[in-house]
Amino acid sequence: MKKTLVAVAAVVATTGAFAEAVISGGVDYGYVKSTTGSTVSNIMAGDTNQFNNLAVSASEDLGNGMMAKAKYDLGIGYTEGAGAGYTRESWVGLSGPFGDLSLGRQYTPIFLAATVDPIGLPAKSVGQEGLVAVFLTGTGGAGTTRDVRANSSFSYTTPAFSGIKLNVFNAMSGVQNTATVGYTSAYGVSYAADALSLNYVRQTTDLEGISNFHADNIAGTSTFNAGSGDTVRSMLAASYDAGFAKFVFINGEASNSDLKVSTNYFAIGFPVPGTNLSLAASVNSSTVTDETTAANDATVTGAMLKANYAFSKRTNVYMIYGQDKSNNGDGLDTARTTTTTTFGLSHTF
């Protein structure tokens, strides 16, 4: 939660004024039991309910309705060594009557479209395998990453006209944390009025692959198909807040010359009246179509249940149960069921 205003240790010499910034972040850890067939894993992990991060954001009123802003968001790893810390976001921008523009390392529009999910990305992927596969990119192995942020990017969103906004996004380098994978470009249109919101995004990236469903959740391996052309991702996300509950539908697709992943995802989240408890559930049905080898086609169905108890606005204890049933997910004529049960504690500030 962005609640703490602090004076940054930098003084503007000509005015004696302090620059103000907002510091926010979160710490999240949980116990995770994962089962695939006869293989059982018991681990302690972070990022099971929310990102472990430390962020600084700042803004300045420039007058005439214009505002300057900036944000730096550092992901805090829960293990030592590589990946223990990395930049999630680092951008600077302007907003005003002309709209909103920002430059730097930013979340991609297709990932932002999925944040309406009441289960909460980045919840562990079991139970969301089909949805997560739309974001996964790379060449396989430990270096893979979700297509959730892009380096050297430009984003512009128009002012709202009768609830409608347009967005354009372009990045001269790709989404990998350590390597350039080519350009990323996107456009989108969103609509918001009262309880209803709609968002459509189409995103194109070159020099990256598409993930098949996890062959084995314990090992965390995936099959990637680079294809001979651009990778195109699209997403339609709709949400309706009825007051007593929030309903979400997401249709996502990723395709190139070799592979196509498509998913339909439904979710609901609601507070339990008279308590500090909230509940959420999701189901999804997804397919992979191998354009070169039909025998590699695969399907997966998934479901998640989540219970969250709020000790306060900042401190929560939670339980998440997820299950994926995949068929032929490793390119072999096999079926797997993977389940995870997570108990965790999170605090935001």
DRENGU-887859 format. One record per residue (C-alpha): x, y, z; residue number from 1. Coordinates in nm, 4 decimals. Example, Ala and Ser with C-alpha at 12.3 -4.5 7.8 and 13.67 -1.06 7.14 Angstrom:
BEGIN
+----------+----------+----------+-----+
|        x |        y |        z | num |
+----------+----------+----------+-----+
|   1.2300 |  -0.4500 |   0.7800 |   1 |
|   1.3670 |  -0.1060 |   0.7140 |   2 |
+----------+----------+----------+-----+
//
This chain:
BEGIN
+----------+----------+----------+-----+
|        x |        y |        z | num |
+----------+----------+----------+-----+
|   0.0000 |   0.0000 |   0.0000 |   1 |
|   0.1310 |   0.3407 |  -0.0869 |   2 |
|   0.0810 |   0.5179 |   0.2419 |   3 |
|   0.4167 |   0.6451 |   0.3607 |   4 |
|   0.5342 |   0.9853 |   0.2417 |   5 |
|   0.9001 |   1.0560 |   0.3083 |   6 |
|   1.1393 |   1.3388 |   0.2306 |   7 |
|   1.4050 |   1.2093 |  -0.0058 |   8 |
|   1.7606 |   1.2988 |   0.0900 |   9 |
|   1.8030 |   1.5422 |  -0.1978 |  10 |
|   1.7593 |   1.9155 |  -0.1570 |  11 |
|   1.6944 |   2.1519 |  -0.4439 |  12 |
|   1.9623 |   2.4100 |  -0.3752 |  13 |
|   1.7866 |   2.7075 |  -0.5283 |  14 |
|   1.4634 |   2.6663 |  -0.3303 |  15 |
|   1.5601 |   2.4628 |  -0.0281 |  16 |
|   1.2650 |   2.2360 |  -0.1015 |  17 |
|   1.2643 |   1.8631 |  -0.0513 |  18 |
|   1.1525 |   1.6214 |  -0.3175 |  19 |
|   0.8681 |   1.3987 |  -0.1964 |  20 |
|   0.8312 |   1.0338 |  -0.2837 |  21 |
|   0.6064 |   0.7425 |  -0.1958 |  22 |
|   0.7709 |   0.4239 |  -0.0721 |  23 |
|   0.5709 |   0.1025 |  -0.1002 |  24 |
|   0.6332 |  -0.2682 |  -0.1164 |  25 |
|   0.5474 |  -0.6080 |   0.0168 |  26 |
|   0.6887 |  -0.9246 |   0.1670 |  27 |
|   0.5221 |  -1.2588 |   0.1017 |  28 |
|   0.6215 |  -1.6149 |   0.1928 |  29 |
|   0.4352 |  -1.9423 |   0.1945 |  30 |
|   0.4656 |  -2.3160 |   0.2434 |  31 |
|   0.3925 |  -2.4968 |  -0.0833 |  32 |
|   0.3161 |  -2.8667 |  -0.1203 |  33 |
|   0.3157 |  -2.9766 |  -0.4850 |  34 |
|   0.2209 |  -3.3189 |  -0.6202 |  35 |
|   0.2578 |  -3.4549 |  -0.9728 |  36 |
|   0.1768 |  -3.8252 |  -0.9889 |  37 |
|   0.3917 |  -3.9916 |  -0.7229 |  38 |
|   0.6340 |  -3.6963 |  -0.7027 |  39 |
|   0.5804 |  -3.4737 |  -0.4000 |  40 |
|   0.7642 |  -3.1488 |  -0.3246 |  41 |
|   0.7536 |  -2.9451 |  -0.0013 |  42 |
|   0.9146 |  -2.6010 |  -0.0168 |  43 |
|   0.9055 |  -2.2518 |   0.1313 |  44 |
|   0.8692 |  -1.9895 |  -0.1410 |  45 |
|   0.7952 |  -1.6231 |  -0.1989 |  46 |
|   0.5690 |  -1.4541 |  -0.4544 |  47 |
|   0.2953 |  -1.7090 |  -0.3854 |  48 |
|   0.0288 |  -1.4431 |  -0.3260 |  49 |
|   0.1968 |  -1.1141 |  -0.4225 |  50 |
|   0.5311 |  -0.9800 |  -0.5398 |  51 |
|   0.8157 |  -0.9359 |  -0.2928 |  52 |
|   0.9212 |  -0.5833 |  -0.3853 |  53 |
|   1.0371 |  -0.2399 |  -0.2793 |  54 |
|   0.9121 |   0.0511 |  -0.4894 |  55 |
|   0.9662 |   0.4269 |  -0.4949 |  56 |
|   0.7318 |   0.6510 |  -0.6911 |  57 |
|   0.7261 |   1.0279 |  -0.7188 |  58 |
|   0.5188 |   1.2988 |  -0.8813 |  59 |
|   0.5351 |   1.6743 |  -0.9338 |  60 |
|   0.2551 |   1.9154 |  -1.0211 |  61 |
|   0.3744 |   2.1150 |  -1.3221 |  62 |
|   0.0657 |   2.3358 |  -1.3369 |  63 |
|  -0.1971 |   2.3703 |  -1.6110 |  64 |
|  -0.3217 |   2.0205 |  -1.5331 |  65 |
|   0.0146 |   1.8557 |  -1.6076 |  66 |
|   0.1907 |   1.6120 |  -1.3774 |  67 |
|   0.5424 |   1.4659 |  -1.3945 |  68 |
|   0.5895 |   1.1192 |  -1.2467 |  69 |
|   0.8436 |   0.8414 |  -1.2075 |  70 |
|   0.8672 |   0.4952 |  -1.0553 |  71 |
|   1.1392 |   0.2487 |  -0.9644 |  72 |
|   1.0271 |  -0.0977 |  -0.8517 |  73 |
|   1.2840 |  -0.3528 |  -0.7353 |  74 |
|   1.1835 |  -0.7173 |  -0.7133 |  75 |
|   1.3273 |  -0.8688 |  -0.3953 |  76 |
|   1.4154 |  -1.2347 |  -0.4399 |  77 |
|   1.3576 |  -1.4870 |  -0.1639 |  78 |
|   1.6724 |  -1.6888 |  -0.2415 |  79 |
|   2.0384 |  -1.5952 |  -0.2666 |  80 |
|   2.2352 |  -1.5750 |  -0.5880 |  81 |
|   2.1068 |  -1.4937 |  -0.9342 |  82 |
|   1.7576 |  -1.3539 |  -0.9335 |  83 |
|   1.7794 |  -1.2338 |  -0.5728 |  84 |
|   1.6933 |  -0.8839 |  -0.6939 |  85 |
|   1.5982 |  -0.7283 |  -1.0261 |  86 |
|   1.4178 |  -0.4276 |  -1.1639 |  87 |
|   1.0483 |  -0.4818 |  -1.2269 |  88 |
|   0.9809 |  -0.1263 |  -1.3379 |  89 |
|   1.1887 |   0.1848 |  -1.3997 |  90 |
|   1.0147 |   0.4639 |  -1.5892 |  91 |
|   0.9479 |   0.8370 |  -1.6099 |  92 |
|   0.6430 |   1.0045 |  -1.7596 |  93 |
|   0.4008 |   1.2932 |  -1.8022 |  94 |
|   0.0234 |   1.3094 |  -1.7690 |  95 |
|  -0.2254 |   1.5830 |  -1.8402 |  96 |
|  -0.5175 |   1.6831 |  -2.0640 |  97 |
|  -0.3301 |   1.5239 |  -2.3561 |  98 |
|  -0.3306 |   1.1814 |  -2.1911 |  99 |
|  -0.0621 |   0.9765 |  -2.0238 | 100 |
|   0.2841 |   0.8841 |  -2.1571 | 101 |
|   0.5792 |   0.7023 |  -1.9979 | 102 |
|   0.9278 |   0.5862 |  -2.0992 | 103 |
|   1.1455 |   0.3084 |  -1.9593 | 104 |
|   1.1094 |  -0.0494 |  -1.8367 | 105 |
|   0.7367 |  -0.1121 |  -1.8025 | 106 |
|   0.4734 |  -0.3820 |  -1.7766 | 107 |
|   0.3406 |  -0.4876 |  -2.1151 | 108 |
|  -0.0235 |  -0.4087 |  -2.2015 | 109 |
|  -0.1172 |  -0.7758 |  -2.2359 | 110 |
|  -0.0054 |  -0.8509 |  -1.8812 | 111 |
|  -0.1825 |  -0.5456 |  -1.7404 | 112 |
|  -0.5027 |  -0.6611 |  -1.9099 | 113 |
|  -0.4964 |  -0.9779 |  -1.6979 | 114 |
|  -0.4586 |  -0.7986 |  -1.3640 | 115 |
|  -0.8373 |  -0.7878 |  -1.3262 | 116 |
|  -0.8048 |  -1.1464 |  -1.2032 | 117 |
|  -0.9427 |  -1.1666 |  -0.8442 | 118 |
|  -0.7331 |  -1.4769 |  -0.7737 | 119 |
|  -0.4322 |  -1.2509 |  -0.8142 | 120 |
|  -0.1427 |  -1.2846 |  -1.0536 | 121 |
|   0.1377 |  -1.3802 |  -0.9824 | 122 |
|  -0.0229 |  -1.6667 |  -0.7910 | 123 |
|   0.1568 |  -1.9966 |  -0.8512 | 124 |
|   0.0828 |  -2.1144 |  -1.2019 | 125 |
|  -0.0812 |  -2.4454 |  -1.1082 | 126 |
|  -0.4483 |  -2.3889 |  -1.1748 | 127 |
|  -0.3636 |  -2.1061 |  -1.4162 | 128 |
|  -0.1430 |  -2.3021 |  -1.6551 | 129 |
|  -0.3342 |  -2.2097 |  -1.9682 | 130 |
|  -0.3425 |  -1.8406 |  -1.8816 | 131 |
|   0.0242 |  -1.8322 |  -1.7825 | 132 |
|   0.1242 |  -2.0050 |  -2.1062 | 133 |
|   0.0044 |  -1.6980 |  -2.2965 | 134 |
|   0.2759 |  -1.4936 |  -2.1211 | 135 |
|   0.5670 |  -1.7379 |  -2.1164 | 136 |
|   0.8458 |  -1.6655 |  -2.3656 | 137 |
|   1.2058 |  -1.7560 |  -2.4314 | 138 |
|   1.4029 |  -2.0588 |  -2.5426 | 139 |
|   1.3356 |  -2.2936 |  -2.2526 | 140 |
|   1.5226 |  -2.3745 |  -1.9325 | 141 |
|   1.5808 |  -2.1619 |  -1.6263 | 142 |
|   1.6186 |  -1.8411 |  -1.8279 | 143 |
|   1.2568 |  -1.8285 |  -1.9435 | 144 |
|   1.0405 |  -1.5400 |  -1.8309 | 145 |
|   0.6844 |  -1.4259 |  -1.8652 | 146 |
|   0.6044 |  -1.1671 |  -2.1294 | 147 |
|   0.5100 |  -0.9190 |  -1.8600 | 148 |
|   0.7526 |  -0.6285 |  -1.9004 | 149 |
|   0.9646 |  -0.4724 |  -2.1720 | 150 |
|   1.2850 |  -0.2689 |  -2.1736 | 151 |
|   1.3361 |   0.0658 |  -2.3517 | 152 |
|   0.9633 |   0.1053 |  -2.4008 | 153 |
|   0.7248 |   0.3882 |  -2.4840 | 154 |
|   0.3607 |   0.3860 |  -2.3731 | 155 |
|   0.0873 |   0.6380 |  -2.4503 | 156 |
|  -0.2765 |   0.6302 |  -2.3370 | 157 |
|  -0.5352 |   0.8813 |  -2.4562 | 158 |
|  -0.7739 |   1.0655 |  -2.2254 | 159 |
|  -1.1077 |   0.8928 |  -2.1720 | 160 |
|  -1.3784 |   0.9695 |  -2.4267 | 161 |
|  -1.7159 |   0.8422 |  -2.3022 | 162 |
|  -1.5260 |   0.5822 |  -2.0999 | 163 |
|  -1.3063 |   0.4706 |  -2.3908 | 164 |
|  -0.9254 |   0.4917 |  -2.3877 | 165 |
|  -0.6736 |   0.3941 |  -2.6564 | 166 |
|  -0.3197 |   0.2753 |  -2.5839 | 167 |
|  -0.0085 |   0.2302 |  -2.7983 | 168 |
|   0.3086 |   0.0621 |  -2.6764 | 169 |
|   0.6484 |   0.0066 |  -2.8376 | 170 |
|   0.9764 |  -0.1341 |  -2.7077 | 171 |
|   1.3030 |  -0.1383 |  -2.8983 | 172 |
|   1.4194 |  -0.4391 |  -2.6947 | 173 |
|   1.2284 |  -0.7336 |  -2.5665 | 174 |
|   1.1009 |  -0.8793 |  -2.2454 | 175 |
|   1.3910 |  -1.0923 |  -2.1248 | 176 |
|   1.5618 |  -0.9840 |  -1.8042 | 177 |
|   1.9154 |  -1.0416 |  -1.9333 | 178 |
|   1.8952 |  -1.0532 |  -2.3136 | 179 |
|   1.7430 |  -0.8585 |  -2.5962 | 180 |
|   1.4863 |  -1.0654 |  -2.7836 | 181 |
|   1.3729 |  -0.8130 |  -3.0405 | 182 |
|   1.1009 |  -0.5509 |  -3.0566 | 183 |
|   0.7645 |  -0.5482 |  -2.8810 | 184 |
|   0.4714 |  -0.3428 |  -3.0052 | 185 |
|   0.1095 |  -0.3358 |  -2.8958 | 186 |
|  -0.2147 |  -0.1479 |  -2.9229 | 187 |
|  -0.5243 |  -0.1689 |  -2.7089 | 188 |
|  -0.8660 |  -0.0233 |  -2.6387 | 189 |
|  -1.0404 |  -0.0177 |  -2.3025 | 190 |
|  -1.3834 |   0.0814 |  -2.1785 | 191 |
|  -1.4903 |   0.1522 |  -1.8214 | 192 |
|  -1.8311 |   0.2621 |  -1.6976 | 193 |
|  -1.9727 |   0.2077 |  -1.3498 | 194 |
|  -1.9185 |  -0.1593 |  -1.2599 | 195 |
|  -1.8128 |  -0.2811 |  -1.6058 | 196 |
|  -1.4656 |  -0.2752 |  -1.7595 | 197 |
|  -1.3480 |  -0.4165 |  -2.0935 | 198 |
|  -0.9935 |  -0.4305 |  -2.2296 | 199 |
|  -0.8640 |  -0.5657 |  -2.5596 | 200 |
|  -0.4902 |  -0.5843 |  -2.6357 | 201 |
|  -0.2960 |  -0.7153 |  -2.9359 | 202 |
|   0.0806 |  -0.7481 |  -2.8843 | 203 |
|   0.3527 |  -0.8513 |  -3.1305 | 204 |
|   0.7089 |  -0.9543 |  -3.0466 | 205 |
|   0.9810 |  -1.1001 |  -3.2661 | 206 |
|   1.2591 |  -1.3469 |  -3.1812 | 207 |
|   1.0788 |  -1.5257 |  -2.8991 | 208 |
|   0.8963 |  -1.8524 |  -2.8575 | 209 |
|   0.5674 |  -1.9690 |  -2.7113 | 210 |
|   0.5394 |  -2.2022 |  -2.4157 | 211 |
|   0.3646 |  -2.5344 |  -2.4326 | 212 |
|   0.2130 |  -2.6477 |  -2.1035 | 213 |
|   0.4562 |  -2.7524 |  -1.8345 | 214 |
|   0.5825 |  -3.1030 |  -1.8934 | 215 |
|   0.6416 |  -3.1456 |  -1.5221 | 216 |
|   0.5574 |  -2.8787 |  -1.2687 | 217 |
|   0.8173 |  -3.0041 |  -1.0226 | 218 |
|   1.1016 |  -2.9607 |  -1.2710 | 219 |
|   0.9437 |  -2.6450 |  -1.4103 | 220 |
|   1.0343 |  -2.7346 |  -1.7682 | 221 |
|   0.8409 |  -2.6213 |  -2.0732 | 222 |
|   0.8512 |  -2.6867 |  -2.4454 | 223 |
|   0.9109 |  -2.3732 |  -2.6543 | 224 |
|   0.8453 |  -2.3198 |  -3.0218 | 225 |
|   1.0314 |  -2.0242 |  -3.1696 | 226 |
|   0.8520 |  -2.0260 |  -3.5042 | 227 |
|   0.9784 |  -1.8536 |  -3.8173 | 228 |
|   0.7910 |  -1.5247 |  -3.7733 | 229 |
|   0.6576 |  -1.2844 |  -3.5159 | 230 |
|   0.4761 |  -1.4047 |  -3.2062 | 231 |
|   0.1338 |  -1.2437 |  -3.1720 | 232 |
|  -0.0506 |  -1.2339 |  -2.8414 | 233 |
|  -0.4039 |  -1.1077 |  -2.7921 | 234 |
|  -0.6260 |  -1.0784 |  -2.4892 | 235 |
|  -0.9840 |  -0.9765 |  -2.4160 | 236 |
|  -1.0482 |  -0.9180 |  -2.0468 | 237 |
|  -1.3860 |  -0.8263 |  -1.9004 | 238 |
|  -1.4783 |  -0.7650 |  -1.5384 | 239 |
|  -1.7998 |  -0.6746 |  -1.3604 | 240 |
|  -1.8112 |  -0.5599 |  -0.9986 | 241 |
|  -2.1567 |  -0.6403 |  -0.8642 | 242 |
|  -2.0713 |  -0.5141 |  -0.5168 | 243 |
|  -2.1215 |  -0.8479 |  -0.3444 | 244 |
|  -1.8806 |  -1.0162 |  -0.5904 | 245 |
|  -1.6463 |  -0.9458 |  -0.8801 | 246 |
|  -1.6756 |  -1.1543 |  -1.1982 | 247 |
|  -1.3993 |  -1.1893 |  -1.4580 | 248 |
|  -1.3685 |  -1.3457 |  -1.8023 | 249 |
|  -1.0399 |  -1.3591 |  -1.9960 | 250 |
|  -0.9796 |  -1.4951 |  -2.3450 | 251 |
|  -0.6113 |  -1.5137 |  -2.4355 | 252 |
|  -0.4173 |  -1.6392 |  -2.7366 | 253 |
|  -0.0523 |  -1.6613 |  -2.8455 | 254 |
|   0.0466 |  -1.7824 |  -3.1923 | 255 |
|   0.3276 |  -1.7982 |  -3.4455 | 256 |
|   0.4112 |  -2.0172 |  -3.7426 | 257 |
|   0.4711 |  -2.3238 |  -3.5222 | 258 |
|   0.2434 |  -2.3082 |  -3.2202 | 259 |
|  -0.0857 |  -2.1681 |  -3.0971 | 260 |
|  -0.1964 |  -2.1451 |  -2.7334 | 261 |
|  -0.5517 |  -2.0361 |  -2.6492 | 262 |
|  -0.7328 |  -2.0161 |  -2.3176 | 263 |
|  -1.0681 |  -1.9220 |  -2.1677 | 264 |
|  -1.0567 |  -1.8200 |  -1.8037 | 265 |
|  -1.3395 |  -1.7475 |  -1.5579 | 266 |
|  -1.3009 |  -1.6175 |  -1.2029 | 267 |
|  -1.5084 |  -1.4847 |  -0.9157 | 268 |
|  -1.4045 |  -1.3160 |  -0.5932 | 269 |
|  -1.6177 |  -1.2000 |  -0.3022 | 270 |
|  -1.5947 |  -1.0968 |   0.0642 | 271 |
|  -1.7775 |  -1.3036 |   0.3267 | 272 |
|  -2.0252 |  -1.0621 |   0.4903 | 273 |
|  -1.9541 |  -0.9728 |   0.8504 | 274 |
|  -1.6011 |  -1.1169 |   0.8482 | 275 |
|  -1.2469 |  -1.0309 |   0.7398 | 276 |
|  -1.2502 |  -1.3343 |   0.5097 | 277 |
|  -1.2624 |  -1.3175 |   0.1295 | 278 |
|  -1.2892 |  -1.6066 |  -0.1139 | 279 |
|  -1.2049 |  -1.6455 |  -0.4841 | 280 |
|  -1.2186 |  -1.9222 |  -0.7419 | 281 |
|  -1.1218 |  -1.9665 |  -1.1062 | 282 |
|  -1.1501 |  -2.2264 |  -1.3819 | 283 |
|  -0.9865 |  -2.2359 |  -1.7249 | 284 |
|  -0.9779 |  -2.4551 |  -2.0314 | 285 |
|  -0.6876 |  -2.4281 |  -2.2749 | 286 |
|  -0.5382 |  -2.5897 |  -2.5825 | 287 |
|  -0.2051 |  -2.6017 |  -2.7637 | 288 |
|  -0.2072 |  -2.6605 |  -3.1376 | 289 |
|   0.1243 |  -2.7614 |  -3.2945 | 290 |
|   0.1083 |  -2.6370 |  -3.6540 | 291 |
|   0.3906 |  -2.8689 |  -3.7650 | 292 |
|   0.3162 |  -3.1907 |  -3.5728 | 293 |
|  -0.0460 |  -3.2612 |  -3.4878 | 294 |
|   0.0594 |  -3.5411 |  -3.2492 | 295 |
|   0.1969 |  -3.2724 |  -3.0168 | 296 |
|  -0.1403 |  -3.1023 |  -2.9666 | 297 |
|  -0.2273 |  -3.0705 |  -2.5989 | 298 |
|  -0.5054 |  -2.9655 |  -2.3640 | 299 |
|  -0.5206 |  -2.8547 |  -2.0032 | 300 |
|  -0.8008 |  -2.7763 |  -1.7594 | 301 |
|  -0.7283 |  -2.5911 |  -1.4387 | 302 |
|  -0.8936 |  -2.4609 |  -1.1255 | 303 |
|  -0.7911 |  -2.2517 |  -0.8265 | 304 |
|  -0.9463 |  -2.1778 |  -0.4880 | 305 |
|  -0.8232 |  -1.9008 |  -0.2611 | 306 |
|  -0.9161 |  -1.7957 |   0.0918 | 307 |
|  -0.7731 |  -1.4759 |   0.2389 | 308 |
|  -0.8102 |  -1.3519 |   0.5964 | 309 |
|  -0.7160 |  -0.9890 |   0.6591 | 310 |
|  -0.5724 |  -0.9116 |   1.0013 | 311 |
|  -0.5558 |  -0.5519 |   0.8785 | 312 |
|  -0.5479 |  -0.3609 |   0.5501 | 313 |
|  -0.1817 |  -0.4568 |   0.5157 | 314 |
|  -0.1406 |  -0.8027 |   0.6721 | 315 |
|  -0.3039 |  -1.1150 |   0.5330 | 316 |
|  -0.2893 |  -1.4899 |   0.5868 | 317 |
|  -0.4043 |  -1.7022 |   0.2934 | 318 |
|  -0.4561 |  -2.0489 |   0.1494 | 319 |
|  -0.4417 |  -2.1307 |  -0.2223 | 320 |
|  -0.5288 |  -2.4641 |  -0.3811 | 321 |
|  -0.4567 |  -2.5207 |  -0.7501 | 322 |
|  -0.4968 |  -2.8129 |  -0.9876 | 323 |
|  -0.4066 |  -2.8660 |  -1.3535 | 324 |
|  -0.4988 |  -3.1710 |  -1.5604 | 325 |
|  -0.2944 |  -3.1837 |  -1.8791 | 326 |
|  -0.3030 |  -3.4258 |  -2.1690 | 327 |
|   0.0001 |  -3.4642 |  -2.3955 | 328 |
|   0.1563 |  -3.1551 |  -2.2354 | 329 |
|   0.5114 |  -3.2799 |  -2.2966 | 330 |
|   0.4583 |  -3.3807 |  -2.6595 | 331 |
|   0.4106 |  -3.7427 |  -2.5540 | 332 |
|   0.0822 |  -3.9292 |  -2.5329 | 333 |
|   0.0642 |  -3.8922 |  -2.1553 | 334 |
|  -0.1615 |  -3.7242 |  -1.9027 | 335 |
|  -0.0644 |  -3.5529 |  -1.5776 | 336 |
|  -0.2456 |  -3.4061 |  -1.2814 | 337 |
|  -0.0564 |  -3.1513 |  -1.0733 | 338 |
|  -0.1878 |  -3.0022 |  -0.7503 | 339 |
|  -0.0455 |  -2.7452 |  -0.5122 | 340 |
|  -0.1582 |  -2.6356 |  -0.1682 | 341 |
|  -0.0114 |  -2.3151 |  -0.0295 | 342 |
|  -0.0377 |  -2.1541 |   0.3131 | 343 |
|   0.1249 |  -1.8133 |   0.3464 | 344 |
|   0.1526 |  -1.4755 |   0.5122 | 345 |
|   0.1923 |  -1.1399 |   0.3362 | 346 |
|   0.2416 |  -0.7805 |   0.4463 | 347 |
|   0.2316 |  -0.4655 |   0.2361 | 348 |
|   0.3475 |  -0.1161 |   0.3273 | 349 |
+----------+----------+----------+-----+
//
